[in-house]
Amino acid sequence: MVSFKNEVYDRLKWLVLIFLPAFSGLVAGLGNLYGVANIEVYVGTVNILTAFFGGLLQVSSRNYHDGDDGSGGSQVRSMTPVPVEDESTADSVGEAILIKGGVMVDC
């Protein structure tokens, strides 16, 4: 079971979502600009590492949220403000979205 402390998770998340994709683009661009041989090997390596760390983060996130609703998913409340005077949507304020296996489903 993979589980990270919040600080480690936040740093890895930044690394995977921000740094590594930007670094991959930088390596590809500069490699092509300067004519580095087999640049696709280096870019592919960075992309494979990005996918690997992304998988670890997903497992860690799933382990952290496991059991929130008994289905292995997590519930995320809608962030859309609903006017109080609009009674037709007042009942939908408390609706949640179930995220399971990367698919969002209205509950």
N, C-alpha and C positions, 0 to 999 in steps of 0.2 A: 504494500500500500504506500503510494507516494503522497506525502503531505509536507508542505513547506510552511515555515513561519511567515507571518504577514510581510515582514520587511524583505525576506528572501523572495517571496512570491512577487512583490511589487517590483523589485529590481529585475527579476527574470522576465516579468511581463514587459517592462520597458525595453529590455534587451531584445526580446522576440518581436514585439510589435513595432518598435521605432528604430532601434539601432541596426539590427542585422539586415532588414530589408534595404535600409538606406546605404549600408556598407556594401551590400551586394550590388546595388546600382552604381556606387562609386567605383568598385573594382571593375565592373563590366565596362563602364564608360572610360575610365583611365586606361584600362588594359587595351581596349580597342584603339584609343587615341594614340597610345605609345607603341602599338603593335606587339604586345606581349603574346608570345606563342601559347596556344592552348588555354586561353583565358577562360573559356567555358568550364574547364576543370575546376578552377578556383571559384568561379561564381557558383557552380553546381555544388561545391563543397559547402559554401556559406549557406546556400538554400537548403541543403540537406540538414545542416545543423539547426537552422531556423525551424524546420519542420519537426525535428526531434525534440527541441526544447518546447515548441508549441504543444506537442503531444504530452510532454511531462506536465506542462501547466494545466492542460485540460483534465488530466487524471487527478492532479492535485485539487483543482477547483471542484471536480465532481465528488471527490472524497470529502471535501470541506462542506459541500452543500447536501451530501447524501442524507436522506431521511427527513428533509424539510416537510415533505407532504406524503411520505411513505411510498413514493413512486420512483425515487432516485433522481427526480428533477428538482428544480428550484422555482419558487414563485416570485415573479417580479411585478410589482404594482405599476399600473399605468401612470405615466408622468404628465398626461394630458389634463389640464385643468378643465373642469366641467362647471359651467355657470349654475348657481343654485336655483335661479328662476326657471331654468329649463328642466321641467319635471320629467320629460320623456327620456332623458339620459341620466337622471339622478340615480336610478337603480344600478347603472353600469359603472359607477365610480369605484365600487369595491371589487370589480371583476379583476381577475389575475390572468396572467399568461403563464402557461406551464411550458418550461423549456426542458426538453428531454431528447437526448441524442442529437442535439444541434437543430431541432425543429421546434418552432414556437407554435403553440396551439391555444386558441382562446378557450377559457373555461367557462 
